[in-house]
Every structure is written in structure tokens, then in C-alpha cells.
């Protein structure tokens, strides 16, 4: 008729090289994901962890909720720090909720105007 019979290829004919060619795209995808996603994320997490451990009194910080304040007390054995958000208004926040540290404004940075 019009359809010729199709025969399966012999599994032994490909051997190890066929298996490597099937696994190569998966390995390549993993390597690309590692260098583009996993490694930069680990680096960012390490920098954030170092920033949290180096917090000291007087640092200006922004919390994850967007609260801007100045660190007034750092408790070494505890995960809490005290942040002053306004004059005589102090909050106890968990150290891991600090999103970033802002460089304190020096007197010579302020423009007279």
C-alpha cells in the first residue's frame, strides 16, 4: 500500500554516546541556571547576612515594611534591635526584617541653600 512499515532502531547501536547526547541539554540548562540564578542569589543573601550582623547604634535603616529609622540599641544575643522612628518613638524590630542600611548624612553632605 502507500505506507511503508517503520522499524524501531536498534537500542544497542547508539550506546553511550546517545545517552550523553540526551543528557547534555539537561546538564547545560542546569549550568546556565546555576550561574544566572542560584549563584547571584547566594551572593546577595551572604551580603545581606553580613549587613545584618554589622548593624550598630546610629545606623539609619529601612525595614521590609518601609519604616525608616535610626538604630538605638542592638542586642547581641537576641534577634531584636531597637529602632527610633521619630523623637521618643522607639520600635523593637526583628533583625531579619531590615531591608537596607542608609549611609548616615554627614554635615558636609547637606547643601546650604
Residue pairs with C-beta under 8 A, 6 or more apart in sequence:
51 98
51 100
51 101
52 95
52 96
52 98
55 61
55 71
55 74
55 81
55 95
55 98
55 101
56 71
56 74
57 71
57 72
57 73
57 74
58 70
58 71
58 104
59 70
59 71
59 101
59 102
59 104
60 68
60 69
60 70
60 71
60 101
60 102
60 103
60 104
60 105
61 68
61 69
61 70
61 71
61 83
61 98
61 99
61 100
61 101
61 102
62 68
62 98
62 99
62 100
62 102
63 69
63 83
63 93
63 97
63 98
63 99
64 97
64 98
64 99
65 97
67 83
67 85
67 91
67 93
68 85
68 102
69 83
69 84
69 85
69 91
70 83
70 84
71 81
71 82
71 83
71 84
72 82
72 83
72 84
72 90
73 81
73 82
74 81
74 82
75 81
75 82
79 94
79 95
79 96
80 92
80 93
80 94
80 95
81 92
81 93
81 95
81 98
82 90
82 91
82 92
82 93
83 90
83 91
83 92
83 93
84 90
84 91
85 91
